[in-house]
Amino acid sequence: MPAAAPPDGSFDPGSFRDPASRVFYRGDDVYRMLSDPAAEDWEALAGTRFFKEWTEAGRIVGTRPVHEDGRLLLAHDRIPVWTYPYEWSFSMLKAAALLHLDLLDAALDEGMTIKDATPYNVQFVGADPVFVDVGSFRRYEQGEPWLGYGQFCRQFLYPLMLRAHAGIDFQPMLRGSLDGISPAEARAVMRGRRVWRPGVMMDVVMQARADRAMADSRRDVRKELGSAGFTADMIKANTTRLRKVLAKTKWQPTHSTWSDYSECGHVATQRTIKKSFVTSVAGQRRHHVVWDLGANDGFFSRLAAGHADSVVSLDSDELVVDRLFQDLIVNGPRNVLPMVFDLSDPSPGLGWRGQERRPLEARANPDLVLMLAVVHHLVVAGNVPLAEVIDWLRSLDAEVVFEWVPPDD
């Protein structure tokens, strides 16, 4: 039975794919409605040790049961800024993959499992990955295989492999297909010596063969797997193997177009001048969300972070975003969220009716925008009329720190 209609609220347009566990909003509050079977799964989950420990550690979104008109609701902590896997860097997607594997193991240890394996179940609070789809937990049935394995490969493993072993940007591929990269598509790239990379033979070649065999057969493979006598330990052996594959799947470029930008002499000089101005503007009041457009190494994002609930550091160069993410993990601050984002080709509305995955403006409305040494890249390199850029900034209804770089600079 699906969850009932939300009381005095509206369903999140991206939550319909699990009708037993739909999310809705009431003002700024986030709730989840549960069908009767989903409510039973929640009761089992709430009684586990791992759920309490992971929630207290911030690795699962804060969740509290609420009883209203005889129906069980779950109230969730609101994620400050929502992002999607096609806006993450390599290390961000890898961190989310490892979180999922660790959480699956912890769930299996206490008789629970996760019914899917998608990065859309993970969000980042700053640089910290957080599992948000509490409704995807359910009780594990003995003999059941890991039904999320194929999805884990398509949406986690294959994108990471293509980036690490073939130098292919996974972001456009994930944006182009919300279901991820198919085994056949991954196999088309993983040829020659790449076949011998960790995990490729088992997770790409064998999966592509299995997909072809299933396409030519009427066998009920899911039923056959369910009767094959799987155990939770067998699933955990697979997650252990996948962790080893991920550990050896590395993307380590030495430079990119903008990776050395902060080391240019003129940049250091200009930053000294701009630092005091940006600090004075950001410090005038507490901001809810700050956008730092063309953030590069996050220098100005860090300045704004002390005066904001959340700072979103956007840059189109994946390497600088990846380096910023790794630095934030070690040094903070914890309220800066890096994103791979091209202002001249922004993430559109995607999925059913273009509403499952929303444009950035619909997810993180800023009240302060930093646009430093960026506009000329849009106007000159991106061929976007200056009037269009100004009109877009005006539509955000936010304070803007705007730096104009003249043609003779």
C-alpha positions as CSV (number, residue, x, y, z in Angstrom):
1,M,0.0,0.0,0.0
2,P,1.4,3.4,-0.9
3,A,1.8,6.2,1.6
4,A,-1.3,8.4,2.0
5,A,-1.5,12.0,0.7
6,P,0.5,14.4,2.8
7,P,-1.3,16.4,5.5
8,D,-1.2,20.1,4.6
9,G,2.0,19.7,2.6
10,S,3.3,18.7,-0.8
11,F,5.2,15.7,-1.9
12,D,8.8,16.1,-3.1
13,P,8.6,15.5,-6.9
14,G,11.6,13.2,-6.8
15,S,10.2,10.8,-4.2
16,F,7.4,9.1,-6.2
17,R,9.6,6.1,-7.2
18,D,9.1,4.6,-3.7
19,P,5.4,4.9,-3.1
20,A,5.7,3.2,0.3
21,S,8.0,5.9,1.6
22,R,7.3,9.4,0.2
23,V,8.8,12.6,1.3
24,F,6.8,15.8,1.7
25,Y,7.4,19.4,3.0
26,R,5.5,21.5,5.4
27,G,7.1,24.9,5.4
28,D,10.8,24.3,6.1
29,D,10.2,20.9,7.7
30,V,10.8,17.6,6.0
31,Y,8.6,14.5,6.6
32,R,8.3,11.0,5.3
33,M,5.0,9.1,5.1
34,L,5.1,5.3,5.4
35,S,2.9,2.6,4.2
36,D,2.0,-0.1,6.8
37,P,4.8,-2.5,5.6
38,A,7.3,0.4,5.5
39,A,6.3,1.4,9.1
40,E,7.1,-2.2,10.2
41,D,10.5,-1.9,8.6
42,W,11.1,1.4,10.4
43,E,10.2,-0.2,13.7
44,A,12.8,-2.9,13.0
45,L,15.4,-0.2,11.9
46,A,14.8,2.0,15.0
47,G,15.6,-0.9,17.2
48,T,19.1,-1.5,15.7
49,R,22.3,-0.3,17.3
50,F,23.9,0.8,14.0
51,F,21.1,3.2,13.1
52,K,21.4,5.0,16.5
53,E,25.2,5.2,16.2
54,W,25.3,6.3,12.5
55,T,22.6,8.9,13.1
56,E,24.4,10.3,16.1
57,A,27.6,10.4,14.0
58,G,25.9,12.4,11.3
59,R,26.3,9.6,8.7
60,I,22.5,9.0,8.5
61,V,20.2,12.0,8.3
62,G,18.6,12.9,11.7
63,T,15.3,11.1,11.9
64,R,12.5,11.3,14.6
65,P,9.1,9.4,14.6
66,V,6.0,11.6,14.8
67,H,2.5,10.3,15.3
68,E,-0.2,12.4,13.7
69,D,-3.9,11.5,13.3
70,G,-3.1,7.9,14.0
71,R,-0.4,7.7,11.2
72,L,3.3,7.3,11.7
73,L,5.5,10.0,10.1
74,L,9.2,10.4,10.1
75,A,10.6,13.9,10.6
76,H,14.1,14.5,9.0
77,D,16.7,17.1,9.5
78,R,16.8,19.3,6.5
79,I,19.8,19.0,4.2
80,P,21.1,22.6,3.8
81,V,21.8,22.3,0.0
82,W,20.8,19.4,-2.2
83,T,23.2,18.2,-4.9
84,Y,23.3,15.4,-7.5
85,P,26.0,12.9,-8.4
86,Y,26.6,14.6,-11.8
87,E,27.7,17.7,-9.8
88,W,30.2,15.8,-7.7
89,S,33.9,15.3,-8.2
90,F,35.6,11.9,-8.4
91,S,36.5,11.8,-4.7
92,M,33.0,12.8,-3.7
93,L,31.3,10.0,-5.7
94,K,33.9,7.6,-4.2
95,A,33.2,8.8,-0.7
96,A,29.5,8.2,-1.3
97,A,30.1,4.7,-2.7
98,L,32.2,3.7,0.4
99,L,29.5,5.1,2.7
100,H,26.9,2.9,1.0
101,L,29.0,-0.2,1.3
102,D,29.8,0.4,5.0
103,L,26.2,1.1,5.7
104,L,25.0,-2.0,3.9
105,D,27.4,-4.1,6.0
106,A,26.3,-2.6,9.2
107,A,22.6,-3.1,8.3
108,L,23.2,-6.8,7.4
109,D,24.9,-7.4,10.8
110,E,21.5,-6.6,12.4
111,G,19.1,-8.3,10.1
112,M,18.4,-5.3,7.8
113,T,19.3,-4.5,4.2
114,I,19.1,-1.6,1.8
115,K,16.7,-2.2,-1.1
116,D,18.6,0.0,-3.7
117,A,22.1,1.3,-4.2
118,T,21.9,4.7,-5.8
119,P,24.1,7.8,-5.1
120,Y,20.8,9.8,-5.0
121,N,20.3,8.4,-1.5
122,V,23.4,10.3,-0.4
123,Q,23.8,14.0,0.2
124,F,26.8,16.1,1.3
125,V,26.6,18.4,4.3
126,G,29.8,20.3,3.6
127,A,32.3,17.6,2.7
128,D,30.6,14.9,4.8
129,P,28.5,12.3,3.0
130,V,25.2,11.6,4.7
131,F,22.7,8.8,3.9
132,V,19.2,10.4,3.5
133,D,16.8,7.7,2.3
134,V,15.8,6.1,5.6
135,G,12.8,4.5,3.7
136,S,15.2,2.3,1.7
137,F,16.0,0.2,4.7
138,R,14.0,-3.0,5.1
139,R,14.3,-6.3,6.9
140,Y,16.6,-8.8,5.2
141,E,15.1,-12.1,4.1
142,Q,17.3,-15.1,4.4
143,G,18.5,-16.4,1.0
144,E,18.0,-13.0,-0.7
145,P,20.9,-11.7,-2.9
146,W,22.1,-8.1,-3.0
147,L,19.5,-6.8,-5.4
148,G,21.2,-3.4,-5.5
149,Y,24.5,-4.7,-6.9
150,G,23.7,-3.9,-10.5
151,Q,22.6,-0.4,-9.6
152,F,25.8,0.1,-7.5
153,C,27.8,-0.7,-10.6
154,R,25.9,1.5,-13.0
155,Q,25.7,4.6,-10.8
156,F,28.9,4.3,-8.6
157,L,31.5,1.9,-9.9
158,Y,31.3,2.4,-13.7
159,P,31.5,6.2,-13.5
160,L,34.5,6.0,-11.2
161,M,36.2,3.4,-13.4
162,L,35.7,5.4,-16.6
163,R,37.1,8.5,-14.9
164,A,40.1,6.7,-13.4
165,H,41.0,4.3,-16.2
166,A,39.9,6.1,-19.4
167,G,39.9,9.8,-18.4
168,I,36.2,10.2,-19.3
169,D,34.2,12.7,-17.4
170,F,31.4,10.8,-15.7
171,Q,29.3,13.9,-14.9
172,P,27.8,14.4,-18.4
173,M,27.0,10.7,-18.6
174,L,25.2,10.6,-15.3
175,R,23.3,13.8,-16.3
176,G,22.4,12.2,-19.6
177,S,21.0,9.1,-18.0
178,L,19.7,9.1,-14.4
179,D,19.9,5.3,-14.4
180,G,23.6,5.5,-14.8
181,I,26.1,3.7,-17.2
182,S,25.1,0.3,-18.5
183,P,27.4,-2.7,-18.4
184,A,27.5,-2.6,-22.3
185,E,28.5,1.0,-22.3
186,A,31.2,0.4,-19.7
187,R,32.4,-2.7,-21.6
188,A,32.7,-0.6,-24.8
189,V,35.4,1.5,-23.1
190,M,37.0,-1.1,-20.9
191,R,38.9,-3.0,-23.6
192,G,42.5,-4.0,-24.2
193,R,44.7,-3.6,-21.2
194,R,42.0,-1.9,-19.3
195,V,40.3,-5.3,-18.9
196,W,42.9,-6.2,-16.4
197,R,42.3,-3.2,-14.1
198,P,40.9,-4.2,-10.7
199,G,37.3,-5.3,-10.9
200,V,36.8,-4.8,-14.6
201,M,36.7,-8.5,-15.5
202,M,34.1,-9.4,-12.8
203,D,32.1,-6.2,-12.6
204,V,32.1,-5.0,-16.2
205,V,32.9,-7.9,-18.6
206,M,30.9,-10.6,-16.7
207,Q,28.0,-8.2,-16.1
208,A,27.9,-7.2,-19.8
209,R,27.8,-10.9,-20.7
210,A,25.1,-11.6,-18.2
211,D,23.0,-8.7,-19.5
212,R,23.2,-10.0,-23.0
213,A,22.2,-13.5,-21.9
214,M,19.2,-12.1,-20.0
215,A,18.1,-10.1,-23.0
216,D,17.9,-13.3,-25.0
217,S,16.1,-15.3,-22.3
218,R,12.8,-15.4,-20.5
219,R,14.3,-16.7,-17.3
220,D,13.2,-15.1,-14.0
221,V,16.8,-14.3,-12.9
222,R,15.6,-12.5,-9.8
223,K,13.7,-15.6,-8.7
224,E,16.6,-17.9,-9.5
225,L,19.0,-15.7,-7.5
226,G,16.5,-15.7,-4.6
227,S,16.4,-19.5,-4.6
228,A,20.2,-20.0,-4.9
229,G,20.8,-19.9,-1.2
230,F,22.5,-16.5,-0.7
231,T,23.5,-15.4,2.8
232,A,24.3,-12.1,4.3
233,D,27.9,-13.2,4.7
234,M,28.1,-13.7,0.9
235,I,26.8,-10.2,0.3
236,K,29.4,-8.8,2.8
237,A,32.1,-10.7,1.0
238,N,31.1,-8.9,-2.2
239,T,31.1,-5.5,-0.5
240,T,34.6,-6.3,0.9
241,R,35.8,-7.1,-2.6
242,L,34.3,-3.9,-4.0
243,R,36.0,-1.8,-1.3
244,K,39.3,-3.2,-2.5
245,V,38.4,-2.4,-6.1
246,L,37.5,1.1,-5.1
247,A,40.8,1.5,-3.2
248,K,42.7,0.7,-6.4
249,T,40.5,2.9,-8.6
250,K,42.3,6.2,-8.5
251,W,42.1,9.4,-10.4
252,Q,45.3,11.4,-9.9
253,P,45.9,14.0,-12.6
254,T,48.7,16.4,-11.9
255,H,47.1,19.5,-13.5
256,S,44.1,21.0,-15.3
257,T,43.2,24.3,-16.9
258,W,42.7,26.1,-13.5
259,S,44.5,23.9,-11.0
260,D,47.4,26.3,-10.7
261,Y,45.4,29.5,-10.9
262,S,46.0,30.4,-7.2
263,E,49.8,30.2,-7.7
264,C,49.8,33.0,-10.4
265,G,51.5,36.1,-9.1
266,H,48.7,38.5,-10.0
267,V,46.2,36.4,-8.2
268,A,47.9,36.6,-4.9
269,T,48.2,40.4,-5.2
270,Q,44.5,40.8,-6.2
271,R,43.4,38.5,-3.4
272,T,44.9,40.8,-0.8
273,I,42.9,43.7,-2.1
274,K,39.6,41.7,-2.5
275,K,39.9,39.8,0.8
276,S,39.0,42.8,3.0
277,F,36.1,43.9,0.8
278,V,34.6,40.4,0.6
279,T,35.0,39.9,4.4
280,S,33.3,43.3,5.1
281,V,30.3,42.5,2.9
282,A,29.9,38.9,4.2
283,G,30.2,40.1,7.8
284,Q,27.4,42.7,7.6
285,R,24.9,40.0,8.6
286,R,24.4,36.3,8.9
287,H,23.7,34.7,5.5
288,H,21.7,31.5,4.9
289,V,23.3,30.4,1.7
290,V,26.2,31.9,-0.1
291,W,27.2,31.0,-3.7
292,D,30.9,31.3,-4.6
293,L,30.9,31.2,-8.4
294,G,34.2,30.1,-10.0
295,A,35.4,29.2,-6.5
296,N,38.7,27.5,-7.6
297,D,40.5,26.6,-4.3
298,G,37.8,28.0,-2.1
299,F,39.7,31.0,-0.8
300,F,36.7,33.3,-0.7
301,S,34.3,30.5,0.2
302,R,36.3,30.1,3.5
303,L,36.1,33.8,4.1
304,A,32.3,33.7,3.7
305,A,31.9,30.5,5.7
306,G,32.3,32.3,9.1
307,H,29.2,34.5,8.2
308,A,26.9,31.9,6.6
309,D,25.0,28.7,7.4
310,S,26.1,27.2,4.1
311,V,28.5,28.1,1.3
312,V,28.3,26.5,-2.1
313,S,31.7,26.5,-4.0
314,L,31.0,26.0,-7.6
315,D,33.6,25.5,-10.3
316,S,33.6,23.8,-13.7
317,D,37.1,22.4,-13.2
318,E,36.7,19.0,-11.6
319,L,40.3,18.8,-10.4
320,V,40.1,22.0,-8.4
321,V,36.8,20.9,-6.9
322,D,38.3,17.5,-6.0
323,R,41.2,19.1,-4.3
324,L,39.0,21.5,-2.4
325,F,36.8,18.6,-1.3
326,Q,39.8,16.6,0.0
327,D,41.2,19.7,1.8
328,L,37.8,20.4,3.4
329,I,37.7,16.9,4.8
330,V,41.0,17.6,6.7
331,N,40.9,21.3,7.4
332,G,37.3,22.4,7.1
333,P,35.3,24.5,7.5
334,R,32.4,22.0,7.7
335,N,29.8,24.3,6.1
336,V,31.5,24.6,2.6
337,L,30.0,22.4,-0.1
338,P,32.1,22.0,-3.3
339,M,30.3,21.3,-6.6
340,V,31.4,20.6,-10.2
341,F,29.2,23.2,-12.0
342,D,29.5,25.0,-15.4
343,L,27.6,28.3,-15.2
344,S,27.3,28.4,-19.0
345,D,25.8,24.8,-19.0
346,P,24.0,24.5,-15.7
347,S,22.2,21.4,-14.4
348,P,18.6,21.5,-15.8
349,G,15.4,20.0,-14.5
350,L,15.6,16.3,-15.2
351,G,13.6,13.1,-14.8
352,W,9.8,12.8,-14.9
353,R,8.3,16.1,-16.0
354,G,11.7,17.7,-15.5
355,Q,11.1,17.8,-11.7
356,E,12.8,14.8,-10.2
357,R,16.2,16.6,-10.3
358,R,15.8,20.3,-10.0
359,P,17.9,23.2,-11.2
360,L,20.2,24.7,-8.7
361,E,18.1,27.9,-8.1
362,A,15.2,25.6,-7.0
363,R,17.4,23.9,-4.4
364,A,19.7,26.5,-2.9
365,N,18.4,30.0,-3.2
366,P,21.3,32.3,-2.2
367,D,21.2,35.5,-0.3
368,L,24.8,36.4,-1.2
369,V,26.6,35.7,-4.4
370,L,30.3,36.0,-5.0
371,M,31.2,36.5,-8.6
372,L,34.9,37.3,-8.7
373,A,36.9,37.2,-11.9
374,V,34.2,35.1,-13.6
375,V,32.0,37.2,-15.7
376,H,34.5,37.7,-18.5
377,H,34.7,33.9,-18.9
378,L,31.0,33.8,-19.5
379,V,30.9,36.8,-21.8
380,V,34.1,36.2,-23.8
381,A,34.7,32.5,-23.6
382,G,31.1,31.4,-23.2
383,N,29.6,34.0,-25.6
384,V,26.9,34.9,-23.1
385,P,25.7,38.5,-23.5
386,L,26.6,40.6,-20.5
387,A,23.0,41.8,-20.2
388,E,21.9,38.2,-19.9
389,V,24.4,37.6,-17.0
390,I,23.2,40.7,-15.2
391,D,19.6,39.7,-15.7
392,W,20.3,36.3,-14.3
393,L,22.0,37.7,-11.2
394,R,19.1,40.1,-10.7
395,S,16.6,37.1,-10.8
396,L,18.4,35.5,-7.8
397,D,17.2,38.4,-5.6
398,A,20.4,38.3,-3.6
399,E,23.3,40.6,-2.7
400,V,26.1,40.2,-5.3
401,V,29.8,40.9,-5.0
402,F,30.5,41.4,-8.7
403,E,34.0,41.9,-10.1
404,W,34.3,43.2,-13.7
405,V,37.5,42.4,-15.4
406,P,38.1,44.9,-18.3
407,P,39.3,43.8,-21.7
408,D,42.7,45.3,-21.2
409,D,43.4,43.2,-18.1
